[in-house]
Every structure is written in C-alpha cells, then in structure tokens.
Amino acid sequence: MTPTEMEARIVRYGDLVPCKTAFIDAHTPGSDAKENFTIIGAGVSESPDQHVHIRETPGFNIGAAGQPPKCLNSLHAHRTAEVFFVLKGRWRFFWGRYGTAGDVILEEGDIFNIPTGIFRGFENVGTDYGMIMAILGGNDAGGGAIWAPQVIEAARAHGLALGVNGRLYDTKKGEKLPGDVAPMPLLTENELKGFAEPSAADVVPKCVARYWDLMAMARGQPAKTIGATGTLRDRPGFEVDFLTRGSIPETMYETARHEILMPMRGHWRLSWPGGATVLNPGDTAAVPPGLRRALAPSMTGEASLYRVVNTDDPAGASFRLL
C-alpha cells in the first residue's frame, strides 16, 4: 500500500465536513447549532446533504457530533449499538421517554456504550465547542434513528418533516413530502411501553468506562473496553480496545480483521512496508485486513487511542441485560 492509498483511508480531524441539517431537530431551538459528521459508512443522517468520507464499512459505522455549549441532541433510540467517547469538552447524556430516567456526565476520554431500547439524548455542558466520536453497529447503522414523538411534533412547528423513507423535507426551502411518501408515524403509547426506563444506578456501572481507569488498565497490554470479556461486556458486532504507551509491542503485526484507529491523546506513528504516517487526536484511520503494520506513540507525553475491530457477532440489540 502506497502512502497515497493509505491517506485515502484516513479521515483527518481538520478535514471533517459537517452537516448542520442532518436530523429532524435541525431547526428546533436549542438543537439548531449542532453538527453531524459521517466518517465511515453513511451513518444515520436523514439529510441528502450529508457528506460521507469513507463509504466502505467494516460491519459498523464511525461518526461524530460537534456542538457548542448548551446545544442539545434530541431524544432518540437505535436498533443497534451506539457508543460514544468524548474527544473534546464535557457532555451530559440523559435517557428515558422524556429524558428524566437518568443521566451521566462524561469528561474527555470517557466512553459510553448506550443500551439499545432506550431513548437517549446528549448536550454539551462545557464552556467551548465540544466533539464526541461515535461507533454505530451494523453496516447500515441499524437503519436510522427512532425519534421520541415529541421531537417529531416539535420539528413540524419549525418546518421539517420526516418521511417513512427516512429523508427530511424542509418546508422553509419549499420542499414537501412527495405524494407517494407518507410522513413518519409517531410511536403509539403501546409501542412506547417497549422502551426501557433504567436508572443511572442500572446503566452507569455497566455502560460507562472512565478514561483514567482505562489508562491504568492499559499499562503493558490493551485494555479490553467493549466486548465479550471487556470492561463493558457486550457483543454488538465489534470490539473496542484502549491503548496507551507500551500497550502493544512496536513491532509489525497483522490481523484478519478490519482495524479502526482513533487517537484520543498524543501523536501515533502508523507504519507499514509501503510507508508511514502520523495520526493525531480526532483522526480516524481504517486499516484493512492483512496489512502488516506497526503502531506506537511518536512523541513523549500522554498518549491514548481507541481501537475498534469487527467481529463475527451480528449487529443488533444489546446482549446486555439491564
């Protein structure tokens, strides 16, 4: 693989292209300043304007959300895994039918494996623009978001309609639902009863891993973060490891799996027989199966990185029982 070929498989943080109209709450006050990024795979965006950086998927999708302080991402659910780690800022995640069942605040580097079958939302509670990186289960990311009824109703009042085809139509731009496309129906009260309302005591110990705990566990070996034997036990179709300096040897290795590298802190040198490059915080590198490579921090100081690999487990509802 040439350096040019490898660079085509790396999405640099500074090259990320945002979409400000990705979801149905894009015009709703309080949520209208958020930005959505689809890095690997088409993600769950509902907008035809969404830019996709790398379309090839390894069994899961990688995305990101950027928001200024006090900006909300509205309550929704997913059919497959949704995992976030905080790249920049301080974030509050909340869940339940009305977002009142429980909440948790995550700092930079913390990771949250949100259970399927619950409504969830998040807001930037920091003092500057924040960014969270996302891993979504399945090649099609579960087929899109399932919105709490009040989110769809609020969006209608601000000019956005969602069709059953999963596409947004902006009446402020003169768009309207095509005659052969019905509006997305609201969930019925009976359907809403199927969405769990777990407390923070139920969710946080099983679903949240803290950055500095992972740093301690990654000394001398990768910290298995999400997986059948991970700190957060689940089998969502991928596994997540956390690496720091000395977690793996600096010699060449290869795997039969796709390997997605997402630096959190420091600078990481990725080298292979055809060249070398440096990965920086916020970059995403999609290393293909069978390529011999080496990975190590390229400078002194704090260094950390999330590594995601595909598994043979099917993407679907969480295996975890709350």
N, C-alpha and C positions, 0 to 999 in steps of 0.2 A: 504494500500500500504506500503510495507516494504521500508527501506532506499535503499536497493539494487535495487528494482524495480523503485524507483524514480530516482536514479542515472542514470539508463538506459535511462531516458527521459531528461537528462541534458547533453548538449554538452559544455564542459569546453573550455575556450579560449585557454588554454595551450595544449589541446588535438586536436585542429583543424588540419586536414590533408589537405594540399594544393595540387592543381593540376596546373602544370605550362604549360600544353598543352591543356587547356580547350576549347579554341576558335581559330577561323581561323587566327587570327593575332598573334598567339603564337610565330612565328618565325620572324615577321616583326620588323625591327629595331625600337626601341622606345617603342615597346609594348611587347618585348620578356622577360621581367623580372617580369611580373605580375603573381599573384597567385589567383586562384579561389577556393572558399570553398562552398560546398553544405551541409547545416546544417540540414534542414528539407525538405524532398522531393528531387527529382532528379534535380531540377533546370533547367537551360538552357544549361548546358555544352554539348559540341559536342564531347567530348573525352571519349572513353571507359575506360580510366584510372582514371576518376573522382571518388573520394571516396565520398559516401553518408553516413552521420552519422545517420540520422533517416529517414526512408523511408515513414513512415505513415504521411499523410498530413491532415491538418485541413481545407482544402479549399484554402490554399495558401502555398507558399514555403518561406523558410528563407535561405539566403545565405550570402556571404561576398566576398569582393575583397580586396586583400592586394597588395600594390605597393610601390616600392622605389621612391625617388624623381625623377621627370621629366618623369616618366613612364606613358604612355597613354593607355586608353582603347578605342578602335576604335569605330567609328560611327555605331550605330545600332538602331533598333526600336523594340518595343514589341507590341503584340496584347492585353495584359492585363497590369495591373498596375505594375510599378516598382518604389519602394520607397527606398530611401537611407537615413541613418543617419550616421554622421561621428563619428566613435569611436575614432580614433587616427589620428592626423595630420590636414593638411589644403588642401582642394581639390577644384579644378576648374571644374565645369560642363559646357559643351557647347553643342549647338544643331544647327540643320539645315542640309541641304543636304551636305554642306561642313564644317559644324561646325562653321559657321560665322553668324548665325542669332541672336545669343545671348549667354551670358554666365553669371555665377554667382559663387562666391567663398563662400564655406561653411567652417565654423570652427567646432571644436569638439562639438558634441551635436546637431547641426543644422540638420534639416530633410527636404527632398526634395521629393515631390510627382510628379514625372515626367509624363507629359501627354502622353497618347498613341498617336500614329500617328505622332510623330516627331522623327527624328534621333537624337541620343544623344551620347555623349562620356564624359569621365572624365579623369583627370590627377591629380597626387599628386604634389602639388606646395609647399609642406612643405620641411623641411630640414632633415626628417628622414622617415623611413618606416611608411606608413600610412595604416589604415584599415577603410573600410566603410561596414556597415551592410545593407543587402537588404531584402525587402519583395516583393515577386513576386506573382501576382494574379493568382488564379486557381490552381487546383491540379497538372496540367501538366505545370504550369508556362507559359501558352499561346502557348505552342508548339515550343518554341525556339526563337532565335534572328533572326531578319531580317536585313541583312547587307547592308550598302551603297555599291554600285557597286565597287567603287574604293578600298574598303577594300578587297573584294574577289580577285580583279585583283592583288593587291599588294601581297597577300598571295601566289598566284600561283608562283610568282617570287622567293619565298623563300621556296618552296617545299610542301606547304599544299594545299589540295583540299578538298572541301566540297561537299558531295553527297546530292541528294534530300532526302535521308533518314535521314539527319541531322547529319551524322557522318563525322568526319575528317579522312583524309588519308594522311599520311606523306611520301612523296616520298623519303625523305632523309633516311628513315628506310626501303626502298624497298617496301613500300605499294603502291597500286594503286587502283583506283576505280574498283570495280567488274564489270563484263560485263553487269550485269542486273541493275546497279545503274548509273543513269545519274548524271552529275555534277549539282550543284545548279545553276539555271539560274540567270543571272543578271536581276535586275528590269529594265523594259523598261522606256523610257522617259515619256510615258503616265502614267505608274504606279507611277513614282516618283512625278508627279504633285499632287498626293493624299496625300503627306506628307507635313504637315504644316510648316511654317517658322515664328513662332511667335517671337516677340522681347522680350528682358528682361523685358520691362515695362508691357508686356502682361502676362508673366509667373511668375516672382518672387513674386508679391503680392499675387497671388492665390495659389502658389505651394510651397513656402518656409516658414518654421516656424523656428525662431531662438531660440536657447537653453535658453538664459536668459529671453526671453519673456515667454517661457513655464514654466520656474521655477517660475516666478511671478504669472502666472495664475493657477499654481498647488497648491498654498497655501490653504489648507483646503478642497480641492476637486481635483479629477483628471482633468487635462487639456485635453479636448477633442481635439485631434490633427488632425486626419483624420476620416471623417465620414459624415453622412448626416447633422449633426449640428456641425461639427468640425471647428477649425480654418481654415483648408484646406478642403473645402467642396467637398466630392466625395463619391461614393458608389461602391468601387471596389471589394466587396466580403469580406471585413474585415474592422475593425475599429482599430485605434491606439489611445491610451491614453498615457499621460505622467504623471508620479508620482514623487513626492518628499516627504520628511518627512512630515507626517501629512495629506497627500492627501487622505488616506483611514484609517479607524479605524484599530487597531492592533488585533481585534477580528477575530474569524474564520468566513469564508463565503464560499459559493459555488455558482457555476454558471452552467447553462445548456450548456455552450459554451466551446470550446477549448480556453485556455488562454496561450499565449506565453509570457514569461517574459524575457526581455533583459536589464540587468543593464547597465547604462551608467557611473555613478559615485558612489563610495561608495560600501558598502557591505550590502546585503539584506538577512535577515533570512526568509526562507520559511519553515513553519512548518505545519504539518498535523497530524491526530490522530496516524499515524504509525511512526512518526519520525520528524526530522528537518535537514536542511542543510543550508549552506550559499552560496548565489550566488554572484559572483564577476563581475566586468566590463568585457564585452566580452563574458560572459557565456550566453547560451540560454537554457531556461527550458520550456518544453512542458507539461503543467498541463492539465490533462484530465477533461472532463465534470463530474460534480457530486462529485468531491473530495473536502471535506471540508479542508480549508487551511487558514493560516494567513500569511501576508506579511508585513514586517517592516524593516527599516534600523537596522542593528545590531551593528553599531558603531556611535559615534558622527561624525560631519563633513558633508561635502557636500554629498548629496545622490540624485540620479535620476535614473529613469528606464522607458523604453518604454514597454507598454503592448499592445499586439495585440490579438484581438478576431475575430473569424469568424462570418459572418452574413448570412442572407438568400439571399442577393443580388447576382446575378450571376456575375462571373468574366468575364470581357470583356473590351471593350473600355471605356475610362474615361467618366463619366457623366458630367464632367465639360466642359463648352463651353468657349474656349479661344477667 
